[in-house]
Amino acid sequence: MKIFRISFVLLLLVLFNHTNADENYFLSLKYKKVNVRYGPGLDYPIKFVYLKKNFPVEVIDEKENFRKILDYKNNGGWVHRSQLKKNGSLIALEEKILFNSSTKYSSPIAVIKSGRLLIIKKRKKNWLKVATGDYTGWVINENLWGN
């Protein structure tokens, strides 16, 4: 009977021990050049190389100092955690309009093409102030990957 109680308590701990580590989250690439590997270690071969600083990635797994990541096109692999930073960027998943202020009635500044990297500057309800290339303005917080 005592073994049953211990087993039951252990089962409850496993079932109800929910942490944020179990959920996917977004980070950005810290450097202009980041190696993505086939496995979680420096001894694994390089699968491909990202050449875009601030590019957002989704972390889907962790093993020691390595993070398994996916990008918005479902390319993925393992990256050392020192190559990642807190997320502050997004990818436009569709063509969007960049506005002068956080309302649809303000002046449009530019058209953002699908796949464009956007750096988040400020959040305001369902609007984001972003920078991309030579432009800074507001976009509606919809159909953006990395949020």
N, C-alpha and C positions, 0 to 999 in steps of 0.2 A: 504494500500500500504506500509506503514511504517513497519508493522508486517512482510510482505512478504520479504522486504529487510533485516531485522534483521534475519529472519529464513534462508534466502539464505546465508548470511554471516556466520552464525553459521554452516550451512551445509558444506560450503567450508572449514571452519576451521577444522571441524571433518575429512573431506575427505583428506585434504592435510597436516594434522599435523602428519607427519611420524617421529617417533623417533626410536632409536636403541632398546628401551625397548620392541618394538613389534616383534623383531627378536630373534630367539634362539641363544644361545651362549654357549661356553664351559668353564667349570671351573674344578678344581681338588679337591679331598678330602684333607682336611688340616691335618687330624689326622688318626691314625691307626685304630680307631674304630668310626664309624659314624652311628647313628640311622636314619633310613628312616621311616617316619610316613605316616599314611593313609590320614592325612589332615594337613593343615597349622597351627599347634599349638602344644604346649607341652601337651595339654590335649588329643590329639589323640593318639591311641595306636601305638606301634612300629610295622611296617610291616615286616622289616628285618634289618639286620645290615651289613654294609660294614666293612671288616677287612683289608683294603689295603690302606695305605697312598699314595697320589698322583694319585689315580685312577681317570681318566677323566670321567666327566658326562656332559650331555647337559642340560642346563636350558631351560625349555619350558614354564614356567609361574612363576609369582611372586605374593606374597600376603604378604604385610607388611615385616616382617623379615624372611619369609620362601620362599624357592625356590622349585618349582616342577621340578624334574630332571628325566632323563632317562639315562641308561647306554647303551653300545653297543649291549646288548642282549635285549633291550627294557624293562628291569626291571625299575620300577620307583616309585616315591613317593615324599614326602615333607621333606626337610632338612632345618634346621636353617642356615641362611647365615654365621654365625660365624664358621661353619664347612667346609666352602668352601674357596678356594683361586684361584688366577689367574692361568689359565691353563698353564702347562708346561709339559704335558705328553700325550701319545697316546697309543692306543691299535692296534697291528698288526692284520689286518683282514684276512691275508693269510700268508703263509710261505714266509719269506724274507731272503735275504743274507745281513749280516753285513760286510761292506767293510772297509779296512784300511784307505782309503781316498775317496774323493767325485768323484769317477769315476768307471765305471764298469770294467775298466782294472786294478784296484788295487787289492791287495791280499784280498781274503775273510777271515774273522776272525771267523765267526760263522753263523749258521742258526738260524733265529728267528722263533719260532713256532707261529701259529695263536693264538691270545688271549693274547700274551705276552705284559706286561707293558713296555713302553719305555719312558725314561725321556729325554726331549729335552735339549741339551746343546748348539747347534748352528744351524743356518739356512744358507744355501748357494744355491741359485737358487732353483732347484728342489731336493736338497739333504738336509738331516737332520743329524746332529751329535747327536747320542743318547747314553744313558747308560742303560744297563739292566743287572742285576746281577753283575758278575765280568767282563763284557765286555763293551767296549766303541768303537764306530765306526760309520760309515756312512751308511744310508739307503736311497733309493729313496723315495721321498715323494708321494707315491701312495698307495692306499688301507690301509690307516691308519685312525683310528677313533679318533676323538677328536681334529682335526686340525682346 
